């Protein structure tokens, strides 16, 4: 009859609730979400650093192509590891961003890296050809040399320049025309990947993990309060149960 009193069941229920609260408090959601927030922030920093390097590639200001390629590969690895990490996150039962957003982020980054690699090799070759043309023009001076040099300098800076009718020796004329045409092609290629597409997608993912992180922090702050309250109720219920049992 003593075991069947309501007090013992209250003690049992409170004990189960406290155990569940302890289990919830030990789940590492905050650490996991914070890790993804840091990963996306690192990606945005790496992307900005790579684009600064690409600006130097565009103008031909003494860039080490090996370093730029290393930055590209790092960006690519971030996208691949992020996609794999999200799959593991879903399997572990954590909240994950929409699969479409993750897929768009991965495909956008991989496409951008592919375009950057192609642009790097073609732009480096363009600058090498430009140096040869400069030397040929110095060896074959003409009245059109100075205006043409200015236009070549503008093309070197990355602007789409359309030259006037060239008055140069035939051997130089074809090479200069080819340089200007190739520069226009590279200008259009630059505009295709010099945009905020990947950054906007990463911002959406970053916002998702920041919000999940805030939810978990808010929950973590409430868990101790609930734990203390239930502990106090459990203590009082235990005293009442002992008192009732003695009666």
C-alpha positions in Angstrom: 0.0 0.0 0.0 2.9 2.3 0.7 4.5 1.7 -2.8 1.1 2.5 -4.4 0.8 5.9 -2.9 1.0 8.8 -5.5 4.1 10.2 -3.9 6.4 7.4 -5.1 5.1 7.8 -8.7 5.8 11.5 -8.5 9.4 10.7 -7.4 9.8 8.3 -10.3 8.4 10.7 -12.9 10.6 13.6 -11.6 13.6 11.3 -11.7 12.9 10.4 -15.3 12.5 14.1 -16.2 15.8 15.0 -14.6 17.5 12.2 -16.5 16.0 13.4 -19.8 17.1 17.0 -19.1 20.6 15.8 -18.3 20.7 13.8 -21.6 19.5 16.9 -23.6 22.1 19.1 -21.9 24.9 16.8 -22.9 24.1 16.8 -26.7 26.7 18.9 -28.5 24.4 20.9 -30.8 25.9 24.2 -29.9 29.5 23.0 -30.6 28.4 21.4 -33.9 26.5 24.4 -35.2 29.3 26.7 -34.1 31.7 24.6 -36.1 29.7 25.1 -39.3 29.4 28.8 -38.6 33.2 29.0 -38.4 33.6 26.9 -41.5 31.4 29.2 -43.6 33.1 32.3 -42.3 36.4 30.7 -43.2 35.1 30.0 -46.7 34.0 33.6 -47.2 37.4 34.9 -46.0 39.1 32.4 -48.4 36.9 33.5 -51.3 37.7 37.2 -50.7 41.4 36.4 -50.5 41.3 34.4 -53.7 39.5 37.2 -55.6 42.1 39.6 -54.4 44.7 37.3 -55.9 42.7 37.1 -59.1 42.6 40.9 -59.4 46.4 40.7 -59.4 46.2 38.0 -62.1 44.0 40.2 -64.1 46.4 43.1 -64.1 49.5 40.9 -64.3 51.1 42.3 -61.1 53.7 39.6 -60.4 51.4 36.8 -59.2 52.7 33.3 -58.3 50.2 31.0 -60.1 51.1 28.1 -57.8 49.8 30.1 -54.8 46.6 31.1 -56.6 46.0 27.4 -57.6 46.5 26.4 -54.0 43.8 28.9 -52.9 41.5 27.5 -55.5 42.0 24.0 -54.3 41.4 25.0 -50.7 38.1 26.6 -51.8 37.1 23.5 -53.6 37.9 21.3 -50.7 35.8 23.5 -48.4 32.8 23.0 -50.7 33.2 19.2 -50.9 33.9 18.7 -47.1 30.9 20.9 -46.3 28.6 18.8 -48.5 29.9 15.6 -46.9 29.6 17.1 -43.4 25.9 18.0 -44.0 25.1 14.4 -44.9 26.7 13.2 -41.7 24.8 15.9 -39.8 21.5 14.6 -41.1 22.4 11.0 -40.3 23.3 12.0 -36.7 19.8 13.6 -36.3 20.8 17.2 -36.2 18.9 20.0 -37.9 20.3 20.6 -41.4 19.8 23.3 -44.1 17.7 22.4 -47.1 19.4 20.0 -49.5 18.8 22.3 -52.4 20.7 25.1 -50.7 23.6 22.8 -49.9 23.7 21.4 -53.5 23.5 24.9 -55.0 26.4 26.0 -52.8 28.6 23.0 -53.8 27.8 23.3 -57.5 28.3 27.1 -57.5 31.7 26.9 -55.8 32.9 24.0 -58.0 31.8 25.9 -61.2 33.5 29.1 -60.0 36.8 27.3 -59.2 36.7 25.7 -62.7 36.2 29.1 -64.4 38.9 30.6 -62.3 41.4 27.9 -63.2 40.7 28.4 -66.9 40.9 32.2 -66.6 44.2 31.9 -64.7 45.9 29.9 -67.4 44.5 32.0 -70.3 45.3 35.4 -68.6 48.8 34.4 -67.7 49.3 33.4 -71.4 47.8 36.7 -72.5 50.2 38.7 -70.4 53.1 36.7 -71.8 52.0 37.5 -75.3 51.5 41.1 -74.3 55.1 41.3 -73.2 56.2 40.0 -76.6 54.1 42.6 -78.4 55.6 45.4 -76.3 59.1 44.3 -77.3 58.1 44.1 -81.0 56.6 47.6 -80.9 59.8 48.9 -79.3 61.8 47.4 -82.1 59.4 48.8 -84.8 58.4 52.3 -83.6 55.5 54.0 -85.4 53.3 57.1 -85.1 50.5 55.0 -83.7 52.7 53.5 -81.1 51.8 55.8 -78.1 47.9 55.7 -78.5 48.1 52.0 -79.0 50.3 51.5 -75.9 47.7 53.3 -73.9 45.0 51.0 -75.1 47.1 48.0 -74.5 47.6 49.3 -70.9 43.9 49.6 -70.5 43.4 46.1 -71.8 46.1 44.9 -69.3 44.1 46.4 -66.5 41.2 44.3 -67.6 39.0 46.7 -69.5 37.3 45.6 -72.7 39.1 47.8 -75.3 38.1 48.0 -79.0 41.1 49.4 -81.0 40.9 51.7 -83.9 42.2 50.7 -87.3 45.8 49.6 -86.7 48.6 51.0 -88.7 51.4 48.5 -87.9 53.6 46.0 -89.7 51.6 43.0 -90.7 53.5 40.7 -88.3 52.6 42.9 -85.3 49.1 43.8 -86.5 47.7 40.3 -86.3 49.1 39.7 -82.9 47.7 43.0 -81.5 44.3 42.3 -82.9 44.4 38.8 -81.4 45.4 40.3 -78.1 42.5 42.8 -78.0 40.0 40.1 -79.0 41.2 37.7 -76.4 41.0 40.4 -73.8 37.4 41.0 -74.6 36.7 37.2 -74.2 38.5 37.3 -70.9 36.6 40.4 -69.8 33.3 38.5 -70.4 34.6 35.4 -68.6 35.6 37.6 -65.6 32.1 39.0 -65.3 30.7 35.5 -65.2 32.4 34.5 -62.0 33.1 37.9 -60.4 29.7 38.1 -58.7 28.2 37.5 -55.3 26.4 34.2 -56.2 28.5 31.9 -54.1 28.7 34.5 -51.3 24.9 34.9 -51.2 24.4 31.1 -51.0 26.9 30.9 -48.2 25.2 33.7 -46.4 21.9 31.8 -46.5 23.6 28.7 -45.0 25.5 30.8 -42.5 22.2 32.4 -41.4 20.6 29.0 -40.9 23.4 27.8 -38.6 23.5 31.0 -36.7 19.8 30.8 -36.0 20.1 27.1 -34.9 23.1 28.1 -32.8 21.0 30.8 -31.1 18.1 28.4 -30.5 20.5 25.9 -28.8 22.1 28.6 -26.7 18.6 29.7 -25.6 17.7 26.1 -24.8 20.9 25.5 -22.9 20.2 28.5 -20.7 16.8 27.2 -19.8 17.8 23.7 -19.1 19.7 24.5 -15.8 16.6 26.4 -14.5 14.3 23.5 -15.2 16.9 21.2 -13.7 17.0 23.1 -10.4 13.3 23.5 -10.3 12.6 19.7 -10.8 15.4 18.9 -8.3 13.7 21.0 -5.7 10.3 19.4 -6.4 11.9 16.0 -6.3 13.5 16.7 -2.9 10.2 17.9 -1.5 8.3 14.9 -3.0 10.9 12.6 -1.4 10.4 14.2 2.0 6.6 13.9 1.7 6.9 10.3 0.5 9.1 9.4 3.6 6.6 11.2 5.9 3.7 9.4 4.3 5.5 6.1 4.6 6.1 6.6 8.3 2.4 7.3 8.8 
